[in-house]
Amino acid sequence: MPGNCKMILVSGLITIGPSFDKLIVSLRTAVANEMRLDKQQTSFNDILDSLILALSEYQFGNG
């Protein structure tokens, strides 16, 4: 799922406003090992988990 979230963000399908500073920090510090979020090394990992879950219904590049 983190890969899907990354592809949606990189493609520019959604943008994140500057008022979501904790989410921006979380995205900048995110570390994934074998496509799994490393929560020990990621700041505000619960916020990033929420974004990943919210975007899980949207599949990138599948039609």
PDB file of N, CA, C and O in Angstrom:
ATOM      1  N   MET A   1       0.785  -1.207   0.000  1.00  0.00           N
ATOM      2  CA  MET A   1       0.000   0.000   0.000  1.00  0.00           C
ATOM      3  C   MET A   1       0.828   1.274   0.000  1.00  0.00           C
ATOM      4  O   MET A   1       0.420   2.236  -0.650  1.00  0.00           O
ATOM      5  N   PRO A   2       1.971   1.346   0.689  1.00  0.00           N
ATOM      6  CA  PRO A   2       2.747   2.584   0.624  1.00  0.00           C
ATOM      7  C   PRO A   2       3.162   2.942  -0.797  1.00  0.00           C
ATOM      8  O   PRO A   2       3.268   4.123  -1.130  1.00  0.00           O
ATOM      9  N   GLY A   3       3.399   1.941  -1.638  1.00  0.00           N
ATOM     10  CA  GLY A   3       3.782   2.207  -3.024  1.00  0.00           C
ATOM     11  C   GLY A   3       2.669   2.894  -3.786  1.00  0.00           C
ATOM     12  O   GLY A   3       2.925   3.800  -4.580  1.00  0.00           O
ATOM     13  N   ASN A   4       1.429   2.471  -3.552  1.00  0.00           N
ATOM     14  CA  ASN A   4       0.273   3.091  -4.197  1.00  0.00           C
ATOM     15  C   ASN A   4       0.155   4.550  -3.756  1.00  0.00           C
ATOM     16  O   ASN A   4      -0.078   5.431  -4.583  1.00  0.00           O
ATOM     17  N   CYS A   5       0.314   4.804  -2.477  1.00  0.00           N
ATOM     18  CA  CYS A   5       0.258   6.166  -1.941  1.00  0.00           C
ATOM     19  C   CYS A   5       1.345   7.025  -2.575  1.00  0.00           C
ATOM     20  O   CYS A   5       1.085   8.160  -2.974  1.00  0.00           O
ATOM     21  N   LYS A   6       2.541   6.499  -2.669  1.00  0.00           N
ATOM     22  CA  LYS A   6       3.652   7.241  -3.263  1.00  0.00           C
ATOM     23  C   LYS A   6       3.364   7.592  -4.714  1.00  0.00           C
ATOM     24  O   LYS A   6       3.602   8.723  -5.137  1.00  0.00           O
ATOM     25  N   MET A   7       2.853   6.631  -5.481  1.00  0.00           N
ATOM     26  CA  MET A   7       2.581   6.877  -6.895  1.00  0.00           C
ATOM     27  C   MET A   7       1.500   7.942  -7.078  1.00  0.00           C
ATOM     28  O   MET A   7       1.593   8.766  -7.988  1.00  0.00           O
ATOM     29  N   ILE A   8       0.493   7.933  -6.235  1.00  0.00           N
ATOM     30  CA  ILE A   8      -0.566   8.941  -6.311  1.00  0.00           C
ATOM     31  C   ILE A   8       0.003  10.323  -6.011  1.00  0.00           C
ATOM     32  O   ILE A   8      -0.328  11.291  -6.696  1.00  0.00           O
ATOM     33  N   LEU A   9       0.856  10.424  -4.993  1.00  0.00           N
ATOM     34  CA  LEU A   9       1.448  11.715  -4.639  1.00  0.00           C
ATOM     35  C   LEU A   9       2.421  12.205  -5.705  1.00  0.00           C
ATOM     36  O   LEU A   9       2.388  13.376  -6.081  1.00  0.00           O
ATOM     37  N   VAL A  10       3.283  11.324  -6.193  1.00  0.00           N
ATOM     38  CA  VAL A  10       4.290  11.702  -7.189  1.00  0.00           C
ATOM     39  C   VAL A  10       3.635  12.134  -8.496  1.00  0.00           C
ATOM     40  O   VAL A  10       4.138  13.027  -9.178  1.00  0.00           O
ATOM     41  N   SER A  11       2.524  11.511  -8.844  1.00  0.00           N
ATOM     42  CA  SER A  11       1.850  11.832 -10.105  1.00  0.00           C
ATOM     43  C   SER A  11       1.154  13.189 -10.061  1.00  0.00           C
ATOM     44  O   SER A  11       0.777  13.722 -11.105  1.00  0.00           O
ATOM     45  N   GLY A  12       0.981  13.751  -8.876  1.00  0.00           N
ATOM     46  CA  GLY A  12       0.326  15.045  -8.757  1.00  0.00           C
ATOM     47  C   GLY A  12      -1.193  14.963  -8.732  1.00  0.00           C
ATOM     48  O   GLY A  12      -1.868  15.982  -8.880  1.00  0.00           O
ATOM     49  N   LEU A  13      -1.742  13.762  -8.547  1.00  0.00           N
ATOM     50  CA  LEU A  13      -3.197  13.615  -8.492  1.00  0.00           C
ATOM     51  C   LEU A  13      -3.795  14.319  -7.281  1.00  0.00           C
ATOM     52  O   LEU A  13      -4.935  14.782  -7.327  1.00  0.00           O
ATOM     53  N   ILE A  14      -3.031  14.401  -6.202  1.00  0.00           N
ATOM     54  CA  ILE A  14      -3.454  15.166  -5.033  1.00  0.00           C
ATOM     55  C   ILE A  14      -2.281  16.022  -4.575  1.00  0.00           C
ATOM     56  O   ILE A  14      -1.122  15.710  -4.846  1.00  0.00           O
ATOM     57  N   THR A  15      -2.596  17.082  -3.891  1.00  0.00           N
ATOM     58  CA  THR A  15      -1.563  17.921  -3.290  1.00  0.00           C
ATOM     59  C   THR A  15      -1.870  18.062  -1.799  1.00  0.00           C
ATOM     60  O   THR A  15      -3.003  17.864  -1.359  1.00  0.00           O
ATOM     61  N   ILE A  16      -0.855  18.402  -1.050  1.00  0.00           N
ATOM     62  CA  ILE A  16      -0.998  18.561   0.397  1.00  0.00           C
ATOM     63  C   ILE A  16      -0.645  19.999   0.739  1.00  0.00           C
ATOM     64  O   ILE A  16       0.454  20.473   0.450  1.00  0.00           O
ATOM     65  N   GLY A  17      -1.583  20.673   1.350  1.00  0.00           N
ATOM     66  CA  GLY A  17      -1.385  22.072   1.717  1.00  0.00           C
ATOM     67  C   GLY A  17      -0.363  22.235   2.826  1.00  0.00           C
ATOM     68  O   GLY A  17      -0.139  21.314   3.611  1.00  0.00           O
ATOM     69  N   PRO A  18       0.262  23.411   2.893  1.00  0.00           N
ATOM     70  CA  PRO A  18       1.313  23.653   3.891  1.00  0.00           C
ATOM     71  C   PRO A  18       0.819  23.623   5.336  1.00  0.00           C
ATOM     72  O   PRO A  18       1.627  23.497   6.256  1.00  0.00           O
ATOM     73  N   SER A  19      -0.480  23.735   5.550  1.00  0.00           N
ATOM     74  CA  SER A  19      -0.992  23.688   6.924  1.00  0.00           C
ATOM     75  C   SER A  19      -0.924  22.279   7.515  1.00  0.00           C
ATOM     76  O   SER A  19      -1.065  22.107   8.726  1.00  0.00           O
ATOM     77  N   PHE A  20      -0.708  21.277   6.669  1.00  0.00           N
ATOM     78  CA  PHE A  20      -0.574  19.894   7.131  1.00  0.00           C
ATOM     79  C   PHE A  20       0.901  19.582   7.376  1.00  0.00           C
ATOM     80  O   PHE A  20       1.462  18.657   6.788  1.00  0.00           O
ATOM     81  N   ASP A  21       1.513  20.367   8.250  1.00  0.00           N
ATOM     82  CA  ASP A  21       2.956  20.283   8.457  1.00  0.00           C
ATOM     83  C   ASP A  21       3.412  18.929   9.007  1.00  0.00           C
ATOM     84  O   ASP A  21       4.481  18.450   8.630  1.00  0.00           O
ATOM     85  N   LYS A  22       2.638  18.312   9.876  1.00  0.00           N
ATOM     86  CA  LYS A  22       3.039  17.002  10.415  1.00  0.00           C
ATOM     87  C   LYS A  22       2.996  15.927   9.336  1.00  0.00           C
ATOM     88  O   LYS A  22       3.842  15.033   9.318  1.00  0.00           O
ATOM     89  N   LEU A  23       2.022  16.006   8.443  1.00  0.00           N
ATOM     90  CA  LEU A  23       1.953  15.050   7.343  1.00  0.00           C
ATOM     91  C   LEU A  23       3.136  15.237   6.403  1.00  0.00           C
ATOM     92  O   LEU A  23       3.709  14.258   5.927  1.00  0.00           O
ATOM     93  N   ILE A  24       3.501  16.472   6.136  1.00  0.00           N
ATOM     94  CA  ILE A  24       4.644  16.753   5.264  1.00  0.00           C
ATOM     95  C   ILE A  24       5.929  16.214   5.884  1.00  0.00           C
ATOM     96  O   ILE A  24       6.747  15.610   5.189  1.00  0.00           O
ATOM     97  N   VAL A  25       6.113  16.428   7.193  1.00  0.00           N
ATOM     98  CA  VAL A  25       7.289  15.889   7.885  1.00  0.00           C
ATOM     99  C   VAL A  25       7.276  14.367   7.821  1.00  0.00           C
ATOM    100  O   VAL A  25       8.314  13.745   7.596  1.00  0.00           O
ATOM    101  N   SER A  26       6.118  13.771   8.017  1.00  0.00           N
ATOM    102  CA  SER A  26       6.004  12.318   7.966  1.00  0.00           C
ATOM    103  C   SER A  26       6.389  11.778   6.597  1.00  0.00           C
ATOM    104  O   SER A  26       7.096  10.774   6.502  1.00  0.00           O
ATOM    105  N   LEU A  27       5.934  12.429   5.543  1.00  0.00           N
ATOM    106  CA  LEU A  27       6.274  11.992   4.188  1.00  0.00           C
ATOM    107  C   LEU A  27       7.766  12.150   3.905  1.00  0.00           C
ATOM    108  O   LEU A  27       8.367  11.314   3.230  1.00  0.00           O
ATOM    109  N   ARG A  28       8.350  13.210   4.417  1.00  0.00           N
ATOM    110  CA  ARG A  28       9.781  13.448   4.175  1.00  0.00           C
ATOM    111  C   ARG A  28      10.670  12.484   4.945  1.00  0.00           C
ATOM    112  O   ARG A  28      11.783  12.186   4.512  1.00  0.00           O
ATOM    113  N   THR A  29      10.190  11.994   6.078  1.00  0.00           N
ATOM    114  CA  THR A  29      11.013  11.099   6.895  1.00  0.00           C
ATOM    115  C   THR A  29      10.648   9.631   6.714  1.00  0.00           C
ATOM    116  O   THR A  29      11.240   8.763   7.355  1.00  0.00           O
ATOM    117  N   ALA A  30       9.688   9.350   5.857  1.00  0.00           N
ATOM    118  CA  ALA A  30       9.210   7.971   5.679  1.00  0.00           C
ATOM    119  C   ALA A  30      10.314   7.060   5.161  1.00  0.00           C
ATOM    120  O   ALA A  30      11.048   7.398   4.232  1.00  0.00           O
ATOM    121  N   VAL A  31      10.407   5.899   5.788  1.00  0.00           N
ATOM    122  CA  VAL A  31      11.358   4.868   5.378  1.00  0.00           C
ATOM    123  C   VAL A  31      10.566   3.578   5.198  1.00  0.00           C
ATOM    124  O   VAL A  31       9.819   3.167   6.086  1.00  0.00           O
ATOM    125  N   ALA A  32      10.737   2.949   4.047  1.00  0.00           N
ATOM    126  CA  ALA A  32      10.050   1.681   3.781  1.00  0.00           C
ATOM    127  C   ALA A  32      11.080   0.595   3.535  1.00  0.00           C
ATOM    128  O   ALA A  32      12.067   0.802   2.828  1.00  0.00           O
ATOM    129  N   ASN A  33      10.840  -0.555   4.122  1.00  0.00           N
ATOM    130  CA  ASN A  33      11.665  -1.740   3.902  1.00  0.00           C
ATOM    131  C   ASN A  33      10.773  -2.811   3.298  1.00  0.00           C
ATOM    132  O   ASN A  33       9.795  -3.234   3.914  1.00  0.00           O
ATOM    133  N   GLU A  34      11.111  -3.245   2.096  1.00  0.00           N
ATOM    134  CA  GLU A  34      10.326  -4.248   1.376  1.00  0.00           C
ATOM    135  C   GLU A  34       8.860  -3.835   1.288  1.00  0.00           C
ATOM    136  O   GLU A  34       7.963  -4.639   1.542  1.00  0.00           O
ATOM    137  N   MET A  35       8.624  -2.575   0.925  1.00  0.00           N
ATOM    138  CA  MET A  35       7.295  -1.991   0.743  1.00  0.00           C
ATOM    139  C   MET A  35       6.455  -1.963   2.019  1.00  0.00           C
ATOM    140  O   MET A  35       5.226  -1.927   1.957  1.00  0.00           O
ATOM    141  N   ARG A  36       7.111  -1.980   3.156  1.00  0.00           N
ATOM    142  CA  ARG A  36       6.421  -1.835   4.439  1.00  0.00           C
ATOM    143  C   ARG A  36       7.005  -0.628   5.148  1.00  0.00           C
ATOM    144  O   ARG A  36       8.223  -0.454   5.189  1.00  0.00           O
ATOM    145  N   LEU A  37       6.142   0.202   5.705  1.00  0.00           N
ATOM    146  CA  LEU A  37       6.565   1.401   6.401  1.00  0.00           C
ATOM    147  C   LEU A  37       7.327   1.033   7.670  1.00  0.00           C
ATOM    148  O   LEU A  37       6.832   0.271   8.501  1.00  0.00           O
ATOM    149  N   ASP A  38       8.531   1.577   7.812  1.00  0.00           N
ATOM    150  CA  ASP A  38       9.326   1.373   9.023  1.00  0.00           C
ATOM    151  C   ASP A  38       8.905   2.442  10.028  1.00  0.00           C
ATOM    152  O   ASP A  38       9.345   3.588   9.942  1.00  0.00           O
ATOM    153  N   LYS A  39       8.068   2.071  10.964  1.00  0.00           N
ATOM    154  CA  LYS A  39       7.489   3.033  11.896  1.00  0.00           C
ATOM    155  C   LYS A  39       8.497   3.546  12.921  1.00  0.00           C
ATOM    156  O   LYS A  39       8.286   4.603  13.515  1.00  0.00           O
ATOM    157  N   GLN A  40       9.576   2.823  13.134  1.00  0.00           N
ATOM    158  CA  GLN A  40      10.604   3.276  14.069  1.00  0.00           C
ATOM    159  C   GLN A  40      11.360   4.484  13.520  1.00  0.00           C
ATOM    160  O   GLN A  40      11.794   5.344  14.286  1.00  0.00           O
ATOM    161  N   GLN A  41      11.518   4.552  12.208  1.00  0.00           N
ATOM    162  CA  GLN A  41      12.317   5.606  11.588  1.00  0.00           C
ATOM    163  C   GLN A  41      11.481   6.731  10.984  1.00  0.00           C
ATOM    164  O   GLN A  41      12.039   7.704  10.477  1.00  0.00           O
ATOM    165  N   THR A  42      10.160   6.618  11.029  1.00  0.00           N
ATOM    166  CA  THR A  42       9.276   7.598  10.409  1.00  0.00           C
ATOM    167  C   THR A  42       8.622   8.466  11.470  1.00  0.00           C
ATOM    168  O   THR A  42       7.998   7.949  12.397  1.00  0.00           O
ATOM    169  N   SER A  43       8.760   9.781  11.342  1.00  0.00           N
ATOM    170  CA  SER A  43       8.105  10.704  12.268  1.00  0.00           C
ATOM    171  C   SER A  43       6.616  10.771  11.967  1.00  0.00           C
ATOM    172  O   SER A  43       6.209  10.686  10.809  1.00  0.00           O
ATOM    173  N   PHE A  44       5.801  10.923  13.006  1.00  0.00           N
ATOM    174  CA  PHE A  44       4.346  11.033  12.869  1.00  0.00           C
ATOM    175  C   PHE A  44       3.784   9.897  12.015  1.00  0.00           C
ATOM    176  O   PHE A  44       2.974  10.135  11.119  1.00  0.00           O
ATOM    177  N   ASN A  45       4.212   8.671  12.289  1.00  0.00           N
ATOM    178  CA  ASN A  45       3.820   7.534  11.449  1.00  0.00           C
ATOM    179  C   ASN A  45       2.317   7.266  11.462  1.00  0.00           C
ATOM    180  O   ASN A  45       1.793   6.715  10.493  1.00  0.00           O
ATOM    181  N   ASP A  46       1.610   7.637  12.529  1.00  0.00           N
ATOM    182  CA  ASP A  46       0.160   7.433  12.556  1.00  0.00           C
ATOM    183  C   ASP A  46      -0.545   8.305  11.521  1.00  0.00           C
ATOM    184  O   ASP A  46      -1.535   7.890  10.919  1.00  0.00           O
ATOM    185  N   ILE A  47      -0.030   9.507  11.321  1.00  0.00           N
ATOM    186  CA  ILE A  47      -0.616  10.405  10.323  1.00  0.00           C
ATOM    187  C   ILE A  47      -0.399   9.839   8.927  1.00  0.00           C
ATOM    188  O   ILE A  47      -1.304   9.871   8.092  1.00  0.00           O
ATOM    189  N   LEU A  48       0.788   9.325   8.674  1.00  0.00           N
ATOM    190  CA  LEU A  48       1.066   8.725   7.369  1.00  0.00           C
ATOM    191  C   LEU A  48       0.235   7.461   7.171  1.00  0.00           C
ATOM    192  O   LEU A  48      -0.245   7.209   6.066  1.00  0.00           O
ATOM    193  N   ASP A  49       0.061   6.670   8.212  1.00  0.00           N
ATOM    194  CA  ASP A  49      -0.808   5.490   8.129  1.00  0.00           C
ATOM    195  C   ASP A  49      -2.228   5.890   7.726  1.00  0.00           C
ATOM    196  O   ASP A  49      -2.874   5.200   6.938  1.00  0.00           O
ATOM    197  N   SER A  50      -2.702   7.002   8.268  1.00  0.00           N
ATOM    198  CA  SER A  50      -4.045   7.479   7.929  1.00  0.00           C
ATOM    199  C   SER A  50      -4.149   7.853   6.461  1.00  0.00           C
ATOM    200  O   SER A  50      -5.151   7.547   5.815  1.00  0.00           O
ATOM    201  N   LEU A  51      -3.126   8.511   5.926  1.00  0.00           N
ATOM    202  CA  LEU A  51      -3.127   8.864   4.504  1.00  0.00           C
ATOM    203  C   LEU A  51      -3.109   7.608   3.641  1.00  0.00           C
ATOM    204  O   LEU A  51      -3.859   7.506   2.670  1.00  0.00           O
ATOM    205  N   ILE A  52      -2.258   6.660   3.993  1.00  0.00           N
ATOM    206  CA  ILE A  52      -2.172   5.407   3.226  1.00  0.00           C
ATOM    207  C   ILE A  52      -3.521   4.688   3.235  1.00  0.00           C
ATOM    208  O   ILE A  52      -3.958   4.178   2.203  1.00  0.00           O
ATOM    209  N   LEU A  53      -4.177   4.647   4.387  1.00  0.00           N
ATOM    210  CA  LEU A  53      -5.481   3.999   4.479  1.00  0.00           C
ATOM    211  C   LEU A  53      -6.529   4.751   3.657  1.00  0.00           C
ATOM    212  O   LEU A  53      -7.344   4.131   2.974  1.00  0.00           O
ATOM    213  N   ALA A  54      -6.509   6.081   3.720  1.00  0.00           N
ATOM    214  CA  ALA A  54      -7.475   6.877   2.959  1.00  0.00           C
ATOM    215  C   ALA A  54      -7.307   6.677   1.457  1.00  0.00           C
ATOM    216  O   ALA A  54      -8.289   6.690   0.714  1.00  0.00           O
ATOM    217  N   LEU A  55      -6.069   6.492   1.007  1.00  0.00           N
ATOM    218  CA  LEU A  55      -5.810   6.324  -0.424  1.00  0.00           C
ATOM    219  C   LEU A  55      -5.901   4.872  -0.881  1.00  0.00           C
ATOM    220  O   LEU A  55      -5.766   4.590  -2.072  1.00  0.00           O
ATOM    221  N   SER A  56      -6.127   3.957   0.041  1.00  0.00           N
ATOM    222  CA  SER A  56      -6.138   2.538  -0.331  1.00  0.00           C
ATOM    223  C   SER A  56      -7.283   2.178  -1.279  1.00  0.00           C
ATOM    224  O   SER A  56      -7.194   1.179  -1.994  1.00  0.00           O
ATOM    225  N   GLU A  57      -8.343   2.961  -1.298  1.00  0.00           N
ATOM    226  CA  GLU A  57      -9.464   2.704  -2.207  1.00  0.00           C
ATOM    227  C   GLU A  57      -9.169   3.147  -3.635  1.00  0.00           C
ATOM    228  O   GLU A  57      -9.870   2.749  -4.565  1.00  0.00           O
ATOM    229  N   TYR A  58      -8.149   3.958  -3.813  1.00  0.00           N
ATOM    230  CA  TYR A  58      -7.802   4.486  -5.128  1.00  0.00           C
ATOM    231  C   TYR A  58      -6.587   3.747  -5.666  1.00  0.00           C
ATOM    232  O   TYR A  58      -5.506   3.819  -5.081  1.00  0.00           O
ATOM    233  N   GLN A  59      -6.753   3.054  -6.750  1.00  0.00           N
ATOM    234  CA  GLN A  59      -5.658   2.295  -7.346  1.00  0.00           C
ATOM    235  C   GLN A  59      -5.006   3.112  -8.450  1.00  0.00           C
ATOM    236  O   GLN A  59      -5.692   3.637  -9.327  1.00  0.00           O
ATOM    237  N   PHE A  60      -3.710   3.218  -8.410  1.00  0.00           N
ATOM    238  CA  PHE A  60      -2.966   3.987  -9.404  1.00  0.00           C
ATOM    239  C   PHE A  60      -2.630   3.101 -10.590  1.00  0.00           C
ATOM    240  O   PHE A  60      -2.056   2.024 -10.431  1.00  0.00           O
ATOM    241  N   GLY A  61      -2.989   3.561 -11.777  1.00  0.00           N
ATOM    242  CA  GLY A  61      -2.575   2.890 -12.999  1.00  0.00           C
ATOM    243  C   GLY A  61      -3.306   1.613 -13.351  1.00  0.00           C
ATOM    244  O   GLY A  61      -2.831   0.844 -14.187  1.00  0.00           O
ATOM    245  N   ASN A  62      -4.437   1.369 -12.742  1.00  0.00           N
ATOM    246  CA  ASN A  62      -5.189   0.146 -13.056  1.00  0.00           C
ATOM    247  C   ASN A  62      -6.455   0.465 -13.850  1.00  0.00           C
ATOM    248  O   ASN A  62      -7.542   0.014 -13.490  1.00  0.00           O
ATOM    249  N   GLY A  63      -6.325   1.219 -14.899  1.00  0.00           N
ATOM    250  CA  GLY A  63      -7.478   1.478 -15.739  1.00  0.00           C
ATOM    251  C   GLY A  63      -7.836   2.886 -15.742  1.00  0.00           C
ATOM    252  O   GLY A  63      -8.795   3.278 -16.407  1.00  0.00           O
TER     253      GLY A  63
END
